[in-house]
């Protein structure tokens, strides 16, 4: 049975490596093959391989076909929908709003008039984001409800979990940005079975109040018990900076965590402590079982009826009930589902007298979890928790003789130390791959934080939640006690996070080295017999060599980069077109050096393409600074991310015609400017130097030669740059120029021909004239546009112009990040969906 369960798991994993989900007929053939293997006696034990792959792929097929084609066509045509359904996400008030309400209540209790809110306070927390289970869409009733994710700015109806609403929305099929090193939003959507995203349309101001209420309305006001408990808990919470940590521990709600919270948690490797997982559920369940058994043991139960009952049944029942209650408070997230499932299997095996080894318990749990939630396979939490449980079981097995000696307290201390050391060391490589960083103080942080939170903070937090419906004052006392315990711990974690090299970002090559080191350590401690000292000594030597290469790699790389400044390299160079939605960002890199052309956009919510796309990729390739930053023009979709980039990475020189876009000195970008970099020639073809820039403090006011004023850069002011190498390879970056500038370029450069073209202005109808395309005749044209953007770029007629000239046309909205490698004899083109990450679950 263990072998069959293992093959089922392997089959499910292998199904993830297909480039696309098979068609229904292919799935039917796979089903027939699976049945044949089950009926064949010799192949029966390997049938799990096919069954695991079939189950995951069948669920993927159902996911991709939940929406009728007619509704998908309406989404592509940007039509509005009327949807009816239920809010699934818990809704939290911002801490600022909560404090404001508390101050108002205090003023009212003291018969004082509340102070007038200022404009900034009125705009606090105006956008609601929630998952919505849709039962009806445009009068189309679903046999199985579908889940969408919505945002609602300035909501006209109070949104709470469990509430049923009718909303007017605009939707897009599930989609995300596709870039190496960045977060894959689409995989997250699929893991949560979300098939579309969108926003709620508020009625226009001119409409009457009656019509406005008719557009977006509540069908049922009832909130879920979890939402009610959460709101009550927020109402008794004090004004404290660690309240968001408390909310995460009690309800799994982490939206209120600030950047400072995350910085300390990530630097100390303690982020897992605030994500309700197996640790928290197991702690509550085991603690409840022990307490019930101790209480019953000391109760004077002399009645024969009590003596004939097995009191373990009561203890197990309470343990399961409290574990399920805690999972409910956490919204039955995937980690709590795994913990609850393993807990249920363990107690059932004890009650039924079934002997389940640790290996079989783990395999059965994984099997059932894949059956219940197959898409959890491509979540980070699944692999981290699965691997952590394996390490715990193996560590207990490997050091079992040492853990059995000594008193009970001493055994507990030794077990805690060994398991924590093993988890810290063995989880470091896999965490490095998932999070692109390692914490060198995680052991010192977790060895204190785990037992402290397990013994004090988490129990007090849970008691405050459980007691709140019965005695609010007692609940608030435990809440205060939990906050105090977290405050002491937080001071310790804050000190650790400030230590040098507490948190080290890693490039992909460093991640691979650390992963190989982890494999060697795993073999050394868990696979090699303890008596084999010779093998152990060899492994120690190998580990030392790997660690040496890991630390020496950075020095070698910096030395190589400094040497590269002194000569003109002949190595291949790359042009990377990032997928930044409706915007533009291009990286030119060679010999570990880079020049960035535009940054993508930044949004009022705080989300920006620099932190989401560009910086993760630079870290992935191990690039620690930029030689130049070129901004085509000052529009947000091209220059919005500059401020974040300047704060996060060193930029030697900024080239822009807008001096107000940054506080640092900038160089101009005008026709005729030429410079050499890493053996490449950068030539500015446009704009013409028609005006001189005045030095002003607040705004850039370009002054044209005849004295006229221009207040803002226009699309035609974009810096057009031609990049060429000694082999004659040419790349043209055009920004947002129109056909007017294209005509000027053709007149001024009648022999201009390129190999790679960045399609002007995202493929708008005002650019990419036929004569421009025909003369340039590129091998590849790349469009940087947003998925189903409201301007409908690229325009169909423009796309057809490139296709008529037999030009390979790639749109980042469709293929994701595009990477072009210039070699001496060839040009290699790779895209995210076809070459870099060609897996069905990631695009």
C-alpha positions in Angstrom: 0.0 0.0 0.0 2.8 2.4 0.8 4.3 1.9 -2.7 0.9 2.6 -4.3 0.4 5.8 -2.3 3.9 6.9 -3.2 3.4 6.3 -6.9 0.1 8.2 -6.7 2.0 11.2 -5.2 4.7 11.0 -7.9 2.1 10.8 -10.6 0.4 13.9 -9.3 3.7 15.7 -9.2 4.7 14.6 -12.8 1.4 15.9 -14.1 2.5 19.5 -13.3 5.3 19.4 -15.9 3.0 19.2 -18.9 2.9 22.4 -21.0 -0.9 22.4 -21.2 -3.9 20.5 -19.8 -4.9 17.6 -22.1 -8.1 17.6 -23.9 -11.1 15.6 -22.8 -10.4 12.8 -25.2 -6.8 12.5 -24.1 -8.0 12.3 -20.5 -10.4 9.5 -21.4 -7.5 7.6 -23.0 -5.5 8.1 -19.8 -8.5 6.8 -17.8 -8.7 3.7 -19.9 -4.9 3.1 -19.5 -5.3 3.5 -15.7 -8.1 1.0 -15.6 -6.0 -1.5 -17.6 -3.1 -1.2 -15.2 -5.5 -1.7 -12.2 -6.9 -4.9 -13.8 -3.4 -6.2 -14.7 -2.0 -7.9 -11.6 1.7 -7.1 -12.3 1.0 -3.4 -13.0 -1.6 -2.9 -10.3 0.9 -1.5 -7.7 2.1 1.0 -10.3 -1.3 2.2 -11.3 -1.2 4.9 -8.7 1.2 6.8 -11.0 -1.4 7.1 -13.7 -4.3 7.7 -11.3 -2.5 10.5 -9.5 -1.7 12.3 -12.8 -5.3 11.6 -14.1 -6.9 13.1 -10.9 -4.9 16.3 -11.0 -5.3 16.8 -14.8 -9.0 16.1 -14.6 -9.4 18.8 -11.9 -7.4 21.2 -14.0 -9.7 20.5 -17.0 -12.8 21.2 -14.9 -11.2 24.4 -13.5 -10.5 25.7 -17.0 -14.0 24.9 -18.2 -16.1 26.3 -15.4 -17.1 29.3 -17.3 -19.2 29.0 -20.5 -17.6 30.4 -23.6 -20.3 33.0 -24.0 -19.4 34.6 -20.6 -15.7 34.5 -21.5 -16.4 36.3 -24.7 -18.2 39.0 -22.7 -15.2 39.4 -20.5 -13.0 39.9 -23.5 -15.4 42.5 -24.8 -15.3 44.3 -21.4 -19.0 43.9 -20.8 -20.3 44.4 -17.3 -21.9 41.5 -15.3 -24.5 41.3 -12.6 -23.4 38.6 -10.2 -25.1 37.2 -7.1 -23.3 35.2 -4.5 -21.6 35.1 -1.1 -18.6 36.9 0.4 -16.0 34.3 1.4 -13.2 36.5 2.8 -13.2 37.9 6.3 -13.2 41.7 6.2 -11.1 43.6 8.7 -11.2 47.2 9.7 -7.8 49.0 9.3 -6.0 49.7 12.6 -6.3 53.5 11.8 -10.1 53.2 11.5 -10.3 51.1 14.6 -8.4 53.6 16.7 -10.4 56.4 15.2 -13.7 54.7 16.3 -12.3 54.0 19.7 -11.4 57.7 20.1 -14.9 58.7 19.0 -16.4 56.3 21.6 -14.2 57.7 24.3 -15.2 61.3 23.4 -18.9 60.3 23.5 -18.5 58.6 26.9 -16.9 61.8 28.2 -19.6 64.0 26.6 -17.1 65.6 24.3 -17.6 66.4 20.7 -15.6 64.3 18.3 -12.9 66.1 16.5 -13.4 66.7 12.8 -11.7 64.1 10.6 -9.2 65.4 8.2 -9.1 64.5 4.5 -6.5 61.8 5.0 -8.5 60.0 7.6 -11.6 60.0 5.5 -9.8 58.1 2.8 -8.5 55.3 5.1 -9.4 51.8 4.0 -11.7 52.7 1.1 -11.0 49.6 -1.0 -12.4 46.2 -0.1 -10.8 43.1 -1.5 -12.6 39.7 -1.2 -13.3 36.4 -2.7 -16.8 36.0 -3.9 -18.7 32.7 -4.5 -20.9 33.3 -7.5 -24.1 31.3 -7.9 -25.6 33.4 -10.7 -24.0 35.6 -13.4 -26.1 37.6 -15.8 -29.1 35.4 -15.0 -27.0 32.3 -15.8 -27.2 30.0 -12.8 -24.2 27.8 -12.1 -24.8 24.2 -11.2 -21.6 24.4 -9.2 -20.8 27.9 -7.8 -17.6 29.6 -9.1 -15.2 31.8 -7.1 -14.0 35.2 -8.3 -11.9 37.8 -6.6 -13.2 41.4 -6.5 -12.0 44.8 -5.3 -14.5 47.5 -4.4 -13.4 51.1 -4.0 -15.7 53.3 -1.9 -18.1 50.4 -1.2 -21.7 51.6 -0.9 -22.7 48.4 1.0 -21.1 47.0 4.2 -19.1 43.9 3.1 -18.8 41.1 5.6 -18.0 37.4 5.3 -21.1 35.3 4.8 -23.1 38.2 3.4 -25.0 37.6 0.1 -24.7 40.4 -2.4 -25.8 41.4 -5.9 -23.1 43.4 -7.6 -22.4 45.0 -10.9 -18.8 44.1 -11.9 -16.3 44.0 -14.7 -14.2 40.8 -14.9 -11.2 39.2 -16.5 -10.4 35.5 -16.6 -7.7 34.6 -14.1 -4.4 36.0 -15.2 -1.2 37.4 -13.7 2.3 38.7 -14.5 4.7 36.1 -15.8 8.3 36.9 -14.9 11.3 34.9 -13.7 11.9 35.5 -10.0 8.6 37.2 -9.3 5.5 36.0 -7.6 3.2 34.0 -9.9 -0.3 35.4 -9.1 -2.0 33.0 -11.5 -0.8 30.0 -9.7 -2.1 31.5 -6.4 -5.5 32.1 -8.0 -5.6 28.5 -9.3 -4.6 27.1 -5.9 -7.6 29.0 -4.4 -9.8 27.9 -7.3 -10.5 31.5 -8.4 -11.4 31.6 -12.0 -11.7 35.4 -12.6 -10.8 38.8 -11.1 -12.3 42.2 -11.4 -13.8 45.2 -9.6 -17.2 46.4 -8.6 -18.7 49.3 -10.6 -20.1 52.0 -8.5 -23.1 54.0 -9.9 -22.4 57.3 -11.5 -22.9 60.4 -9.4 -25.7 61.6 -11.5 -27.9 58.6 -10.8 -30.6 58.8 -8.2 -30.1 57.2 -4.8 -32.8 54.6 -5.6 -31.1 53.5 -8.7 -27.7 53.4 -7.0 -29.0 51.0 -4.3 -30.6 48.9 -7.0 -27.2 48.4 -8.8 -25.2 47.0 -5.8 -27.3 45.7 -3.0 -27.3 43.3 -0.1 -29.5 40.2 -0.6 -28.9 38.9 3.0 -27.3 40.9 5.8 -26.3 37.9 7.9 -22.6 37.6 8.6 -20.7 34.5 9.4 -19.8 33.6 13.0 -16.2 34.0 12.2 -16.8 37.5 11.0 -18.8 38.4 14.1 -16.1 37.0 16.4 -13.4 38.8 14.5 -15.3 42.2 14.8 -15.9 41.6 18.5 -12.3 40.8 19.0 -11.2 43.9 17.1 -13.5 46.0 19.3 -11.9 44.9 22.6 -8.3 45.1 21.1 -6.2 47.8 22.5 -4.2 50.4 20.5 -1.0 48.4 20.1 1.5 48.0 17.3 1.3 44.2 17.7 -2.4 43.9 17.3 -2.0 42.7 13.7 0.2 39.9 15.0 -2.5 38.9 17.4 -5.1 38.9 14.6 -2.9 36.7 12.5 -2.5 34.2 15.4 -6.2 34.1 16.2 -7.9 34.4 12.9 -5.2 33.9 10.2 -5.9 37.5 9.1 -2.7 39.1 8.0 -3.8 42.1 5.9 -3.1 44.6 8.7 0.6 43.6 9.0 2.9 46.5 8.1 6.1 46.5 6.2 8.0 46.7 9.5 6.3 43.6 10.8 7.2 41.6 7.7 10.8 42.9 7.7 11.4 41.6 11.2 9.6 38.3 10.6 11.5 37.6 7.4 14.9 38.7 8.7 14.5 36.3 11.7 12.9 33.4 9.8 9.8 33.5 12.0 7.1 34.2 9.4 5.8 30.7 9.9 4.8 31.5 13.5 2.0 33.9 12.4 0.7 31.6 9.7 -1.8 29.3 11.4 -0.5 25.9 10.4 0.1 22.4 11.8 2.1 23.8 14.7 -0.8 25.9 16.0 -3.5 23.3 15.4 -1.3 20.5 16.8 -0.4 22.5 19.8 -4.1 23.2 20.6 -5.2 19.7 20.0 -2.4 18.0 22.0 -2.7 20.6 24.8 -6.4 20.0 25.1 -6.0 16.3 25.2 -3.4 16.5 28.0 -5.4 18.9 30.0 -8.5 16.8 29.8 -6.6 13.7 30.8 -5.0 15.4 33.8 -8.3 16.9 35.0 -10.1 13.6 34.7 -7.3 11.9 36.5 -7.6 14.1 39.6 -11.4 14.1 39.7 -13.0 11.9 42.4 -15.0 9.8 39.9 -16.2 6.9 42.1 -19.3 6.2 40.2 -19.0 2.7 38.5 -20.5 4.2 35.3 -17.5 6.6 34.9 -15.0 3.8 35.6 -16.5 1.7 32.9 -16.0 4.5 30.3 -12.8 5.0 28.4 -12.1 8.7 29.3 -9.7 8.9 26.3 -12.8 9.1 24.1 -13.8 12.3 25.8 -10.3 13.7 25.6 -10.0 12.8 21.9 -13.4 14.3 21.1 -12.5 17.6 22.8 -9.1 17.6 21.1 -10.7 17.2 17.6 -13.4 19.7 18.4 -11.0 22.4 19.4 -8.7 21.6 16.5 -11.6 22.0 14.1 -12.8 25.2 15.8 -9.3 26.7 15.4 -9.2 25.7 11.7 -12.6 27.4 11.3 -11.3 30.6 12.8 -8.4 30.4 10.3 -10.9 30.1 7.5 -10.0 26.4 6.8 -6.8 27.5 5.0 -4.8 24.8 3.3 -2.2 24.5 6.2 -5.0 24.0 8.7 -6.7 21.5 6.4 -3.5 19.4 6.3 -3.1 19.6 10.1 -6.7 18.7 10.8 -6.6 15.8 8.3 -3.5 14.4 9.9 -4.9 14.8 13.4 -8.1 13.0 12.4 -6.2 10.1 10.9 -4.1 9.8 14.0 -7.0 9.7 16.4 -9.0 7.3 14.2 -6.1 4.9 14.0 -5.8 5.0 17.8 -9.5 4.5 18.3 -9.8 1.7 15.8 -6.6 0.0 16.9 -5.0 0.4 13.5 -1.3 0.6 13.6 -0.1 3.4 11.3 3.6 4.0 10.9 4.8 7.6 10.5 5.5 6.9 6.9 2.0 5.5 6.2 0.4 8.3 8.2 2.2 10.9 6.1 1.4 9.1 2.7 -2.3 8.7 3.6 -2.5 12.3 4.6 -0.9 13.5 1.3 -3.2 11.1 -0.7 -6.3 12.5 0.9 -5.2 16.1 0.7 -4.5 15.7 -3.1 -8.0 14.2 -3.4 -9.6 17.0 -1.5 -7.4 19.9 -2.8 -5.2 18.8 -5.8 -4.1 22.4 -6.6 -2.3 22.6 -3.2 0.6 20.9 -5.0 1.7 24.2 -6.4 1.6 26.2 -3.2 4.7 26.9 -1.2 3.0 26.0 2.1 2.3 22.4 1.0 6.0 21.7 0.2 7.3 23.4 3.3 4.9 21.7 5.7 5.3 18.3 4.0 9.1 18.5 4.1 9.0 19.8 7.7 7.0 16.9 8.9 9.4 14.5 7.1 12.3 16.1 8.9 10.6 15.9 12.3 9.9 12.2 11.9 13.4 11.5 10.6 15.1 13.5 13.4 13.1 11.7 16.0 14.0 8.3 14.4 17.7 9.2 13.9 18.3 10.5 17.5 15.8 8.2 19.2 18.4 6.6 21.5 19.7 10.0 22.8 16.1 11.3 23.2 15.1 8.4 25.4 17.7 9.1 28.2 17.3 11.4 31.1 14.3 12.8 33.0 11.1 13.8 31.3 12.0 17.5 31.3 15.5 16.9 30.0 14.1 14.7 27.2 11.7 17.4 26.3 14.5 20.1 26.2 16.7 17.8 24.1 13.8 17.0 21.7 13.0 20.6 21.3 16.6 21.6 20.6 17.2 18.7 18.1 14.0 19.2 16.2 14.4 23.0 16.0 18.1 22.7 14.8 17.1 20.1 12.3 14.2 22.2 10.9 16.3 25.4 10.8 19.2 23.7 8.9 17.2 21.4 6.6 14.5 24.0 5.7 17.1 26.6 4.8 17.8 25.3 1.3 14.2 24.8 0.3 13.2 28.1 1.8 16.0 29.8 -0.1 14.5 28.4 -3.4 11.0 29.5 -2.6 11.8 32.9 -1.0 15.2 33.8 -2.6 16.7 34.6 0.8 18.1 33.0 4.0 18.1 34.1 7.6 21.4 33.4 9.5 19.7 34.3 12.8 16.7 32.0 12.3 18.0 29.3 14.7 18.6 31.9 17.5 15.2 33.4 16.8 13.2 30.1 16.6 14.8 28.4 19.5 13.3 31.1 21.7 10.2 32.1 19.7 8.7 28.6 19.1 8.6 27.4 22.8 7.7 30.9 24.0 4.8 31.3 21.6 3.7 27.7 22.0 3.6 28.0 25.8 2.4 31.5 26.4 1.4 33.7 23.4 -0.7 31.3 21.4 -2.6 29.7 24.3 -3.4 33.1 25.7 -4.6 34.3 22.3 -6.8 31.3 21.9 -8.2 31.6 25.4 -9.1 35.2 24.7 -11.0 34.2 21.6 -12.8 31.3 23.3 -13.8 33.3 26.4 -15.0 36.4 24.5 -18.6 35.2 24.0 -18.9 34.3 27.7 -16.9 36.9 29.6 -15.5 40.0 27.7 -13.4 41.2 30.6 -11.7 37.9 31.1 -11.1 37.7 27.4 -9.5 41.1 27.4 -7.3 40.1 30.3 -5.9 37.2 28.3 -5.6 39.4 25.3 -3.5 41.8 27.3 -1.4 39.0 28.6 -0.8 37.7 25.1 0.2 41.2 23.9 2.6 41.6 26.7 4.3 38.2 25.9 4.5 39.2 22.3 6.0 42.5 23.2 8.9 40.9 25.1 9.5 38.5 22.2 9.2 41.2 19.6 12.0 43.2 21.2 14.3 40.1 21.0 13.4 39.5 17.3 13.9 43.2 16.5 17.4 43.1 17.9 18.2 40.0 15.9 16.8 41.5 12.7 19.2 44.5 13.0 22.3 42.3 13.1 24.5 42.4 10.0 23.7 39.7 7.5 20.6 38.7 9.4 18.9 38.2 6.1 20.8 37.5 2.9 19.2 37.7 -0.5 20.3 35.0 -2.9 20.7 34.7 -6.6 19.6 31.6 -8.5 23.1 30.2 -8.6 23.5 30.7 -4.9 20.2 29.0 -4.3 21.4 26.0 -6.3 24.6 25.8 -4.3 22.7 25.9 -1.0 20.2 23.3 -2.3 23.1 21.0 -3.1 24.6 21.6 0.3 21.2 20.7 1.9 21.1 17.4 -0.1 24.6 16.5 1.2 23.6 17.4 4.8 20.5 15.3 4.4 22.5 12.3 3.2 25.0 12.8 6.0 22.6 12.9 8.9 19.7 10.7 7.7 20.8 8.2 5.1 24.4 7.3 6.0 24.6 4.8 8.9 25.8 6.3 12.2 28.6 3.8 12.4 30.0 4.8 8.9 32.5 7.4 10.1 34.4 7.2 6.8 31.4 8.2 4.8 30.5 10.8 7.3 34.0 12.4 7.1 33.8 12.5 3.3 30.5 14.2 3.5 31.8 16.8 5.9 34.6 17.6 3.5 32.1 17.9 0.6 29.8 20.2 2.7 32.8 22.4 3.6 33.7 22.7 -0.1 30.1 23.6 -1.1 29.9 26.3 1.7 33.2 27.7 0.6 32.1 28.0 -3.0 28.8 29.6 -1.8 30.7 32.4 0.1 33.5 32.8 -2.4 31.1 33.1 -5.3 30.1 36.7 -4.4 33.7 37.8 -4.2 34.6 36.2 -7.5 31.6 37.7 -9.1 32.4 41.2 -7.9 36.0 40.8 -9.1 34.8 39.6 -12.5 32.5 42.5 -12.8 35.2 45.0 -11.9 37.5 43.4 -14.5 34.8 43.6 -17.1 34.8 47.4 -16.8 38.3 47.5 -18.2 37.8 45.7 -21.5 35.3 45.3 -24.3 33.8 41.8 -23.8 32.7 39.5 -26.6 30.3 37.5 -24.6 26.6 37.2 -25.5 24.3 40.0 -24.3 20.7 39.9 -23.5 17.6 42.1 -23.8 14.9 41.2 -21.3 11.4 42.6 -21.9 9.6 42.4 -18.6 5.9 41.6 -18.3 4.8 44.8 -16.4 1.2 44.9 -17.6 0.2 48.1 -19.4 3.7 49.7 -19.3 7.2 49.2 -20.3 10.5 48.0 -18.7 13.5 46.5 -20.6 16.8 45.3 -19.2 20.0 45.2 -21.2 22.6 43.0 -19.5 26.1 41.8 -20.2 28.9 40.5 -18.0 26.9 41.0 -14.9 26.2 44.6 -15.7 22.8 46.1 -16.6 21.0 49.1 -18.0 17.3 49.5 -17.4 15.0 51.2 -19.9 11.9 52.4 -18.1 10.4 50.9 -14.8 6.8 50.1 -15.3 4.0 51.7 -13.3 3.3 52.4 -9.6 -0.3 52.4 -8.3 -2.1 54.3 -5.5 -2.5 51.1 -3.5 1.3 50.9 -3.1 1.8 48.1 -5.6 4.5 48.9 -8.1 6.3 47.0 -10.9 9.8 47.7 -9.5 9.2 45.7 -6.3 7.0 43.1 -8.0 8.9 42.4 -11.2 12.2 44.2 -11.7 13.9 43.8 -8.3 13.1 40.1 -7.9 14.6 39.4 -11.3 17.7 41.4 -10.5 18.1 39.5 -7.3 17.5 36.2 -9.2 20.4 36.9 -11.6 22.6 38.3 -8.8 22.8 41.9 -10.1 23.4 44.3 -7.2 23.4 47.6 -9.1 22.5 49.3 -12.4 25.0 51.1 -14.5 22.3 53.3 -16.0 18.6 54.0 -15.7 17.0 55.4 -18.9 13.5 56.8 -18.7 11.9 57.2 -22.1 9.4 59.8 -20.7 7.7 60.7 -17.4 4.4 58.9 -17.8 3.5 56.7 -14.9 3.5 53.4 -16.9 7.1 54.1 -17.9 8.6 55.9 -14.9 6.4 55.2 -11.9 8.7 52.7 -10.3 11.8 54.9 -10.2 11.4 56.0 -6.6 11.3 52.4 -5.3 14.3 51.4 -7.5 16.4 54.3 -6.1 15.6 53.2 -2.6 16.4 49.5 -3.2 19.3 49.4 -5.5 22.4 51.5 -6.5 21.9 53.3 -9.8 25.1 54.9 -11.1 23.5 57.3 -13.6 19.9 58.3 -14.5 19.2 59.5 -18.0 15.9 61.4 -18.5 14.6 64.6 -20.0 12.4 65.2 -16.9 14.6 66.7 -14.1 11.7 66.7 -11.7 11.2 63.0 -11.7 14.0 62.5 -9.2 16.1 64.5 -6.7 19.3 63.1 -8.0 21.1 64.7 -11.0 20.1 63.4 -14.4 21.7 63.3 -17.8 19.7 64.4 -20.9 18.6 62.1 -23.6 18.6 63.9 -27.0 19.3 63.0 -30.6 23.0 62.7 -31.2 23.9 61.5 -27.7 26.1 58.4 -28.1 27.9 56.3 -25.5 29.6 52.9 -25.4 28.9 50.4 -22.7 30.3 46.8 -22.3 31.1 46.7 -26.1 27.7 48.0 -27.1 26.9 51.3 -28.7 23.8 53.3 -27.5 22.7 56.0 -29.9 19.8 58.3 -29.2 17.7 58.9 -32.3 15.0 61.0 -30.8 13.8 63.5 -29.5 15.6 66.4 -31.2 17.3 68.9 -28.8 14.8 71.7 -29.4 14.7 73.1 -25.9 17.0 73.7 -22.9 16.0 72.7 -19.4 15.7 75.3 -16.6 16.6 74.4 -13.0 13.4 74.6 -11.0 12.5 73.3 -7.5 9.1 71.7 -7.9 8.2 71.1 -11.5 10.2 70.7 -14.7 9.3 73.4 -17.1 11.1 72.8 -20.4 11.9 76.0 -22.2 11.8 75.9 -25.9 14.3 78.1 -27.8 11.7 80.6 -28.9 10.6 81.1 -25.3 7.4 79.0 -25.3 6.7 76.7 -22.3 5.8 73.0 -22.1 4.4 71.7 -18.8 4.5 68.0 -19.4 6.3 65.4 -21.4 4.3 63.9 -24.2 4.5 60.5 -25.9 6.4 62.0 -28.8 9.1 63.2 -26.4 10.1 59.6 -25.7 13.8 58.7 -25.9 14.3 56.5 -28.9 17.5 54.4 -28.5 19.3 52.2 -31.0 21.6 49.6 -29.4 24.1 47.8 -31.6 27.1 45.5 -31.1 30.2 44.8 -33.2 28.4 41.9 -35.0 25.8 44.3 -36.4 22.9 43.2 -34.1 20.5 46.0 -33.5 17.8 46.7 -31.0 15.4 49.7 -31.2 13.6 50.9 -28.1 10.9 53.4 -29.0 8.9 54.2 -25.9 5.5 55.7 -26.8 6.3 57.5 -30.1 3.6 58.0 -32.6 3.6 57.7 -36.4 4.6 61.3 -36.6 8.0 60.6 -35.0 8.3 57.4 -36.9 8.1 59.4 -40.1 10.8 61.8 -38.9 13.1 58.8 -38.0 12.6 57.3 -41.5 13.5 60.7 -43.0 16.6 61.2 -40.8 17.8 57.6 -40.9 16.8 56.3 -44.4 18.9 53.1 -43.9 17.7 52.2 -40.5 17.2 48.5 -40.1 16.9 46.5 -36.8 16.8 43.0 -35.6 14.6 43.5 -32.5 11.9 46.2 -32.2 10.0 47.3 -29.1 6.6 48.1 -30.7 5.9 51.8 -30.2 3.1 52.8 -27.7 2.1 49.3 -26.8 0.6 48.6 -30.3 -1.7 51.6 -30.4 -3.5 52.6 -33.6 -1.5 55.9 -33.7 1.9 54.1 -34.1 3.5 51.3 -36.1 2.9 52.8 -39.6 3.3 50.5 -42.5 6.3 52.3 -43.9 8.0 52.2 -40.5 7.5 48.5 -40.1 8.6 47.8 -43.7 11.8 49.7 -43.6 12.9 48.4 -40.2 11.9 44.8 -41.1 12.9 43.4 -37.6 13.1 39.6 -37.0 11.2 40.1 -33.7 8.8 42.7 -32.5 7.8 42.8 -28.8 4.6 44.4 -27.5 4.5 45.3 -23.8 0.8 45.6 -22.9 -1.6 44.7 -20.2 -3.9 41.7 -20.3 -7.3 42.8 -21.7 -6.4 46.5 -21.0 -9.1 49.1 -21.4 -7.4 50.7 -24.4 -7.7 47.4 -26.3 -4.0 47.5 -27.2 -2.5 46.1 -29.3 -5.0 47.0 -31.9 -5.9 44.2 -34.3 -4.9 46.2 -37.4 -1.5 46.9 -36.0 -0.9 43.2 -35.2 -1.9 42.3 -38.7 0.7 44.8 -40.1 3.5 43.0 -38.4 2.2 39.6 -39.5 1.8 40.7 -43.1 5.6 41.4 -43.1 6.4 37.9 -41.7 7.7 39.4 -38.4 7.6 37.3 -35.3 5.3 39.3 -33.0 5.2 38.6 -29.2 2.9 40.2 -26.7 4.0 40.1 -23.0 0.4 39.9 -22.0 0.2 36.5 -23.8 3.7 35.0 -23.4 5.0 36.9 -20.4 8.6 37.9 -20.0 10.6 37.8 -23.3 14.4 37.2 -23.2 16.5 37.8 -26.3 20.1 36.5 -26.3 22.4 38.0 -28.9 25.2 35.6 -29.9 27.8 35.9 -32.5 26.1 33.6 -34.9 22.5 33.6 -33.8 19.7 35.3 -31.9 17.9 33.2 -29.3 14.4 34.2 -28.3 12.7 32.7 -25.2 9.4 33.5 -23.6 8.1 32.7 -20.1 5.1 30.5 -21.2 6.9 28.7 -24.0 10.5 28.3 -22.8 11.3 29.6 -19.3 8.3 28.1 -17.3 6.3 26.0 -19.8 4.0 24.4 -17.3 0.2 24.6 -17.4 -0.2 25.6 -13.8 2.0 28.7 -14.1 0.4 30.4 -17.1 
